[in-house]
Amino acid sequence: MPATVARLDTARAAALFHALSDEIRLEVVALLLHGERCVCDLMDDLDMAQSRLSWHLKTLSDAGIISGRREGRWIYYSLNAVAVAEARGILGALEPTARRLPTRSDCC
C-alpha cells in the first residue's frame, strides 16, 4: 500500500454503517438534517413508541452519529456533523480508482 494512502479504519466504518443500516435510523437522521429535535417530536413524526425509538437512538448515539442533551424531562437530539462527514469520507475512500484490476497469469 502506498504511503500516501490512509488505511481504512474498518471497525469504525462498520460501526457507522451498522448504525445507518436501518430504515428507522435513516429516518431519524433525515429528520435531524434540519436541526435539533425533541424525542417527543421524533416519536410523533415516526409514529413510534418511546421504548422502541430509544433503542434506535442509542444505536445512533453509540456510533457518534447523533448526540442528545437533556432539558427538563425531555432529550433533544442533533446530528454530529463530524460523524456524517466521516461516513462520507469513508465512502469516498472506497471509490474504485481503476476500472479493472490487473490479473496474475500464474494463478486462477
C-alpha positions in Angstrom: 0.0 0.0 0.0 1.5 3.4 -0.9 2.5 5.7 2.0 0.1 8.4 0.7 -3.0 6.2 1.0 -4.5 6.3 4.5 -5.5 2.9 5.9 -9.3 2.5 6.3 -10.4 2.0 9.9 -12.7 -0.9 9.1 -14.0 -1.2 12.7 -15.1 2.5 12.7 -16.6 2.1 9.2 -18.6 -0.9 10.3 -19.9 0.9 13.4 -21.0 3.9 11.4 -22.6 1.9 8.6 -24.2 -0.6 11.0 -25.9 2.4 12.7 -27.1 3.7 9.3 -28.2 0.3 8.0 -31.7 0.5 9.4 -34.7 2.3 7.8 -35.9 3.8 11.0 -32.4 5.1 11.9 -32.1 6.6 8.5 -35.5 8.3 9.0 -34.2 9.7 12.3 -31.1 11.1 10.6 -33.3 12.6 7.8 -35.5 14.3 10.5 -32.4 15.7 12.2 -30.9 17.2 9.0 -32.8 20.4 9.6 -31.7 20.8 13.2 -32.2 19.6 16.8 -35.5 17.7 17.6 -37.1 16.7 20.8 -37.6 13.0 21.3 -41.3 13.6 21.7 -41.3 15.2 18.2 -39.4 12.2 16.8 -41.9 9.8 18.4 -44.8 11.7 16.7 -43.1 12.0 13.3 -42.2 8.3 13.2 -45.5 7.2 14.9 -43.4 5.1 17.3 -43.4 4.3 21.0 -40.7 5.8 23.1 -39.3 2.4 24.1 -38.8 1.3 20.5 -37.4 4.6 19.4 -34.9 4.7 22.3 -33.2 1.6 21.1 -32.6 3.2 17.6 -31.5 6.5 19.2 -29.0 4.6 21.4 -27.6 2.8 18.4 -27.1 6.1 16.5 -25.7 7.8 19.7 -23.2 4.9 20.4 -21.9 5.3 16.9 -21.5 9.0 17.5 -23.9 10.0 14.7 -26.2 11.9 17.0 -25.9 13.4 20.4 -28.6 14.3 22.9 -29.0 17.0 25.6 -31.4 16.9 28.4 -33.8 19.8 29.0 -36.2 19.1 31.8 -37.7 15.7 31.3 -37.0 15.7 27.5 -34.0 14.9 25.5 -33.2 16.9 22.3 -31.2 15.2 19.6 -29.0 16.6 16.9 -26.7 15.2 14.2 -23.0 15.1 14.7 -21.7 16.8 11.6 -18.2 15.3 12.1 -19.5 11.8 12.1 -21.6 12.4 9.0 -18.5 13.8 7.2 -16.5 10.8 8.4 -19.1 8.4 6.9 -19.0 10.4 3.6 -15.1 10.3 3.7 -15.2 6.5 4.2 -17.4 6.1 1.2 -15.1 8.3 -0.8 -12.1 6.2 0.2 -13.9 3.1 -1.1 -14.4 4.5 -4.6 -12.5 2.5 -7.1 -9.5 4.1 -8.7 -9.2 1.8 -11.7 -11.8 0.3 -14.0 -10.2 -3.2 -14.0 -7.7 -4.7 -11.7 -4.7 -6.4 -13.3 -4.8 -10.2 -13.3 -2.0 -12.5 -12.4 -1.3 -15.2 -15.0 0.3 -17.6 -12.6 -2.9 -18.3 -10.6 -6.6 -18.9 -11.1 
